Amino acid sequence: MISYSSTKENIFCLFSVINEENGRSGTGPWTFRLWIIIYVIDALQVLRILLSSRYGWSWAVVNVAKSLNIIELIISLGSTIPRVVFYAFGQILVAAAIADALYIINNYRQGTLKHQWPVKFLTVMLSVLLWTFYPSFLGWILYPADCALAPEDYFSTMLHGGVTSCAPWGVPEFGLTLLSIVVVIIFILSSLVSSFLCFEVNPLCQSVRAACTGRVELLWTVLRGVCVMLGLLTFYFPPAICATIVFVLACFLIQYHLSVMPFHNLTENIVRGGVYTSVAWAAL
């Protein structure tokens, strides 16, 4: 049986390698601008979940939110692509990321990690899945359990043909719904560890003039996951309760951000603070 200490050591080995790879990447003005764009894309996906008719917003506001969400625009351009394709693609990406991480850990511990492409691949996967398209990606994986879609887009409709009721716990939907939940749990736990250790494994993150710290990013990852999960649960629970939970978490995140100021850069702190405030406003 794998011990806790062995697991902890493996995880730290993995993120030490990732931090080394990140250290080789540029930190110039264009890298900084790219991260600002990623922050905005990430925020628009969260706002798209909150600016929904389920939370009482008018269709005019909902349509504006759709037009601002790059993922929504891409999917609308390829409207002929069934949602199940994105679901399968998401499952494949998670499996590939986990397999790559295990490969890196095994080869690093044996001292046989001679090629950098597995590390580069995992770094790109983290950037895309965790820091850029995290909310949308969770939605793809949870497609079998999503009853907040239009009836013609239900997973049950795709399986049985014709417009049917949403039945994620029916047959044969139950197996795929359970698989989606297991994959999401693994992905969320991995993302929380990634959000924290990609910063905190580096001792410089604890210094006074650290470039950034993972403490606030960790809570932001939690908030994004909660927004996605509560968006699905509005089918079963009053939307007002779900929106209140998001609002309380967002307010706590704003207060935490102001007390920590996680980025050693004024612009990044302002952008991130604006993102958190917009989420609190949308939930309110």
Backbone hydrogen bonds, N-H to C=O, Kabsch-Sander energy under -0.5 kcal/mol:
donor,donor_aa,acceptor,acceptor_aa,energy
7,T,3,S,-2.1
8,K,4,Y,-2.7
9,E,5,S,-2.3
10,N,6,S,-2.3
11,I,7,T,-2.3
12,F,8,K,-2.3
13,C,9,E,-2.2
14,L,10,N,-2.3
15,F,11,I,-2.3
16,S,12,F,-1.7
17,V,13,C,-1.9
18,I,14,L,-1.9
19,N,15,F,-2.2
20,E,16,S,-1.9
21,E,17,V,-2.0
22,N,18,I,-2.6
23,G,19,N,-2.1
24,R,20,E,-0.8
24,R,21,E,-0.7
25,S,21,E,-0.7
25,S,22,N,-0.7
32,F,28,G,-1.9
33,R,29,P,-2.4
34,L,30,W,-2.2
35,W,31,T,-2.0
36,I,32,F,-1.7
37,I,33,R,-2.1
38,I,34,L,-2.2
39,Y,35,W,-2.3
40,V,36,I,-2.0
41,I,37,I,-2.6
42,D,38,I,-2.6
43,A,39,Y,-2.4
44,L,40,V,-2.5
45,Q,41,I,-1.4
46,V,42,D,-1.5
47,L,43,A,-2.6
48,R,44,L,-1.9
49,I,45,Q,-1.2
50,L,46,V,-1.7
51,L,47,L,-3.2
52,S,50,L,-2.1
55,Y,52,S,-1.3
56,G,53,S,-1.5
57,W,52,S,-1.6
62,V,58,S,-2.2
63,N,59,W,-2.6
64,V,60,A,-1.6
65,A,61,V,-2.4
66,K,62,V,-2.2
67,S,63,N,-2.0
68,L,64,V,-1.2
69,N,65,A,-0.8
69,N,66,K,-0.7
70,I,68,L,-0.7
73,L,69,N,-2.0
74,I,70,I,-2.2
75,I,71,I,-2.4
76,S,72,E,-2.3
77,L,73,L,-2.0
78,G,74,I,-1.5
79,S,76,S,-1.1
81,I,78,G,-2.4
85,V,82,P,-1.4
86,F,82,P,-0.7
87,Y,83,R,-1.9
88,A,84,V,-2.6
89,F,85,V,-2.4
90,G,86,F,-2.4
91,Q,87,Y,-2.0
92,I,88,A,-2.2
93,L,89,F,-2.2
94,V,90,G,-2.2
95,A,91,Q,-2.2
96,A,92,I,-2.5
97,A,93,L,-2.5
98,I,94,V,-2.4
99,A,95,A,-2.4
100,D,96,A,-2.3
101,A,97,A,-2.3
102,L,98,I,-2.3
103,Y,99,A,-2.0
104,I,100,D,-2.4
105,I,101,A,-2.4
106,N,102,L,-2.3
107,N,103,Y,-2.3
108,Y,104,I,-2.7
109,R,105,I,-2.3
110,Q,106,N,-1.2
111,G,107,N,-0.5
111,G,108,Y,-0.7
112,T,107,N,-2.8
113,L,107,N,-0.7
114,K,112,T,-1.7
120,K,116,Q,-2.7
121,F,117,W,-2.6
122,L,118,P,-2.1
123,T,119,V,-2.5
124,V,120,K,-2.4
125,M,121,F,-2.3
126,L,122,L,-2.5
127,S,123,T,-2.2
128,V,124,V,-2.7
129,L,125,M,-3.1
130,L,125,M,-0.5
130,L,126,L,-1.8
131,W,126,L,-1.4
133,F,128,V,-2.9
137,F,133,F,-2.7
138,L,134,Y,-2.2
139,G,135,P,-1.9
140,W,136,S,-2.0
141,I,137,F,-2.1
142,L,138,L,-2.1
143,Y,140,W,-1.4
145,A,142,L,-1.3
146,D,142,L,-0.6
146,D,143,Y,-1.3
147,C,145,A,-0.9
153,D,150,A,-2.4
154,Y,151,P,-1.2
158,M,154,Y,-1.7
159,L,155,F,-1.9
160,H,156,S,-2.7
161,G,157,T,-2.2
164,T,162,G,-0.6
167,A,165,S,-0.6
170,G,167,A,-1.8
174,F,170,G,-2.7
175,G,172,P,-0.7
176,L,172,P,-0.8
177,T,173,E,-2.7
178,L,174,F,-2.6
179,L,175,G,-2.2
180,S,176,L,-2.3
181,I,177,T,-2.3
182,V,178,L,-2.3
183,V,179,L,-2.5
184,V,180,S,-2.5
185,I,181,I,-2.4
186,I,182,V,-2.3
187,F,183,V,-2.7
188,I,184,V,-3.1
189,L,185,I,-2.5
190,S,186,I,-2.3
191,S,187,F,-2.5
192,L,188,I,-2.4
193,V,189,L,-2.2
194,S,190,S,-2.6
195,S,191,S,-2.8
196,F,192,L,-1.7
197,L,193,V,-3.2
198,C,194,S,-2.2
199,F,196,F,-0.9
200,E,196,F,-3.2
201,V,197,L,-1.9
202,N,199,F,-1.5
205,C,202,N,-2.2
206,Q,203,P,-1.7
207,S,204,L,-1.3
210,A,207,S,-1.3
213,T,262,P,-0.5
217,E,213,T,-0.6
218,L,214,G,-2.2
219,L,215,R,-1.2
220,W,216,V,-2.1
221,T,217,E,-2.2
222,V,218,L,-1.8
223,L,219,L,-2.5
224,R,220,W,-2.4
225,G,221,T,-2.2
226,V,222,V,-2.4
227,C,223,L,-2.4
228,V,224,R,-1.9
229,M,225,G,-2.4
230,L,226,V,-2.9
231,G,227,C,-1.8
232,L,228,V,-1.4
233,L,229,M,-1.8
234,T,230,L,-1.0
235,F,232,L,-1.3
236,Y,233,L,-1.8
237,F,233,L,-2.9
241,I,238,P,-0.9
242,C,238,P,-1.4
243,A,239,P,-2.8
244,T,240,A,-2.0
245,I,241,I,-2.0
246,V,242,C,-1.9
247,F,243,A,-2.4
248,V,244,T,-2.5
249,L,245,I,-2.2
250,A,246,V,-2.6
251,C,247,F,-2.4
252,F,248,V,-2.2
253,L,249,L,-2.3
254,I,250,A,-2.4
255,Q,251,C,-2.3
256,Y,252,F,-2.3
257,H,253,L,-2.7
258,L,254,I,-2.4
259,S,255,Q,-1.6
260,V,256,Y,-2.0
261,M,257,H,-3.1
264,H,211,A,-2.9
265,N,263,F,-1.4
269,N,265,N,-2.1
270,I,266,L,-2.3
271,V,267,T,-2.8
272,R,268,E,-2.7
273,G,269,N,-2.4
274,G,270,I,-2.4
275,V,271,V,-2.2
276,Y,272,R,-2.4
277,T,273,G,-2.2
278,S,274,G,-2.3
279,V,275,V,-1.9
280,A,276,Y,-2.0
281,W,277,T,-2.5
282,A,278,S,-2.5
283,A,279,V,-2.1
284,L,280,A,-1.6
